[in-house]
Amino acid sequence: MKKTGAQILCESLIKEGVEVIFGILGGAVLPIYDTFPQYPQLRHILVRHEQGAAHAADGYARATHKAGVCIATSGPGATNLVTGIACAYMDSAPMVAITGQVPRSVIGKDAFQETDITGITIPITKHNYLVTDVAELAKTVKEAFYIAQTGRPGPVLIDIPRDVQQETTEFIYPDKVDLPGYKIISRGHPAQIKKAAKLINEAEQPVIIAGRGVIISQAYDELRELAEEAQIPVVHTLLGISSFPGNHILNLGMLGMHGTGSANMAVQNADLIIAIGMRFDDRATGNTKYFAPNARVIHIDIDPAEIGKNVLTEVPVVGDIKSVLTAMNSQIERREHVAWLSQIEQWSYEYPSQEIREGEELLPQYIVQQIYDATQGDALVVTGVGQNQMWAARYFTYIKPNSLISAGGLGPMGFELPAAMGVKVGCPEEVVWCIAGDGGFQMTIQELATITQERIAVKIAIMNNGYLGMVRQWQELFYGRRYVDTKLWNPDFVKIAEAYDIPGVRVKRREEVIPAIQKAMEYPGAFLIDFLIEPEENVYPIVPPGESLARFLELSKPEVRGGKL
Amino acid sequence: MINTKHTLVALVEDKPGVLNRIASLFRRRGFNIQSLAVGGSEHPGLSRMTIVVGGDSAQVEQVRKQLEKLINVVKVSDITEEDIVTRELALIKVKATAQTRSEIMQIVDIFRANIVDVSPSSLTIEVTGDEDKVNSLIGLLREFGVKEIARTGRIALTRGGGS
């Protein structure tokens, strides 16, 4: 029996195990939406803006390790997805974005709501397709999911003209893909693994830098085995948080611009860097000219193009982290590294980066710690970008694997709320805390309607300082305290939540924090807390832009300090 | 790090938009294409692209690996260090009068080039060879007045039986 393109799309999605689609409709996807009632196993979540659909699909994907699916109409619908697609691309999240396109007969004629979305998304997708023949559709969906979810994951976009959605053909779903230009190197080269193991066995001051690749590969146990066997301290990138237990004695915390003093000092003084599933982002390395000057570098990553891109590597190992570490761990000798670990302990006293200022003010670091205490770490935390993100990254102890979902590479404000929706939909049994800033929250605030309509029980904590806080911090520290256009007039967020049928409370003092968090946890549905935090609280330490990681400003001594370089 | 010209040869799927993907990659990563020639290959459905890029070895290796990541790119090799045959074809339209025509024809003979079009005021010359040969011919013809030049850019294959 012949089926329409729209039916073929839905059946292909079901074949791929898709359960949830985030989207919003429009003229060019009407045939697809018209077939949804025939496929009740596909849950469609109606968002209020396409950016929300893309971030939600991204959050869903990161939390579940399955491709997130979003759908939008042609033209503005498709362009509104762009920020979310770019975010998934930068952070290697598997996503399949489906867009409607104007009918084939008017493509290229500047038709109503026509945009060249495949052209636009070339630089921000792993691959994309314009389907011009319904006979190609099933094969295209198969390929799209395969590409999105394998190797280094990423977003794939499928653009489907409206008339292709209506055209009919036989539905045959292919068993496998034929992609001669797509190669995945999953097993590391044995000779490279041997070389890496030798360097590790010989190192006196090794440091592991764990990135999101560890989480994508779910190589938590293998990483832990390596660290424990050879007693190697572990630092992690922002997106590597929760790849290694936050309460482990070998975990020095996050490195980079807002990393802990001991993590950054360890990296700068290491004689061996073992970089695992990370890409030497500038926020992690500081000025690469001064990065880890005495270290030899082992870089393990599934993407060969990451090797040598930002930092020279002595021993590259291209492959899937889990497979590489499994092969490597058997060659690792037991070590103690007593002198090195005691030096690091010394740094952690010298640079007490986790200290929280004394005083009566309502401090965001304290709030994040209280959320941790209330959940005992048994929660998934979703953040946007900026100060809220850094406080959430640093003051919550991530014990559960893959428990921080944060927009790292692209850093779009407004990621937090829709991504938290996606995380909660993907993991309905988990407690999901969305930690937002007052600026970012307003960029995707409309998704409160989605949360209520779809009964998505996320707990929202707004770190409300009345500023675009991170930018204000930069103005304070690097632009002579000139606060140009960073002060925000804000609406009453509790009333706003109430208007969306979401209960909330406002917290102004420390003693109100714990009761408010308790109330949020006890309430069965979504709940919002508007924390009026100290307006000019800064994130410390901070490595000034262009500096070496060893030169950072600390809370107690806000002048550049640190070791030799 | 020596900044030199590298010759990359890529087998790419013959599909719409592939050239756009490759050009987009070069642009957004700040790689500098000096020439790009594309045409059919021995495999049905695949085109062979010869790309000349400037940069040190590390940069060009990064170009190669980024190109390899494109789904429509099947294989990329940097053949700069290999024993290769490179050729370029150029068409050169040069001013010619009754007085200069025979002199130009002599130069054309020396370069084993061909005259492919003649008019009362011009000659169009076809030349193949490596870039140096093409450049020297153009240099000699300049004194007669070069009106137009069209060059294909470098194409290349490795010497010998292997592929």
Boltz contact constraints between the chains, C-beta under 6 A:
constraints:
  - contact:
      token1: [A, 122]
      token2: [B, 21]
      max_distance: 6.0
  - contact:
      token1: [A, 122]
      token2: [B, 24]
      max_distance: 6.0
  - contact:
      token1: [A, 123]
      token2: [B, 24]
      max_distance: 6.0
  - contact:
      token1: [A, 123]
      token2: [B, 28]
      max_distance: 6.0
  - contact:
      token1: [A, 127]
      token2: [B, 71]
      max_distance: 6.0
  - contact:
      token1: [A, 180]
      token2: [B, 74]
      max_distance: 6.0
  - contact:
      token1: [A, 181]
      token2: [B, 71]
      max_distance: 6.0
  - contact:
      token1: [A, 181]
      token2: [B, 72]
      max_distance: 6.0
  - contact:
      token1: [A, 181]
      token2: [B, 73]
      max_distance: 6.0
  - contact:
      token1: [A, 181]
      token2: [B, 74]
      max_distance: 6.0
  - contact:
      token1: [A, 182]
      token2: [B, 71]
      max_distance: 6.0
  - contact:
      token1: [A, 304]
      token2: [B, 65]
      max_distance: 6.0
  - contact:
      token1: [A, 305]
      token2: [B, 65]
      max_distance: 6.0
  - contact:
      token1: [A, 305]
      token2: [B, 66]
      max_distance: 6.0
  - contact:
      token1: [A, 305]
      token2: [B, 69]
      max_distance: 6.0
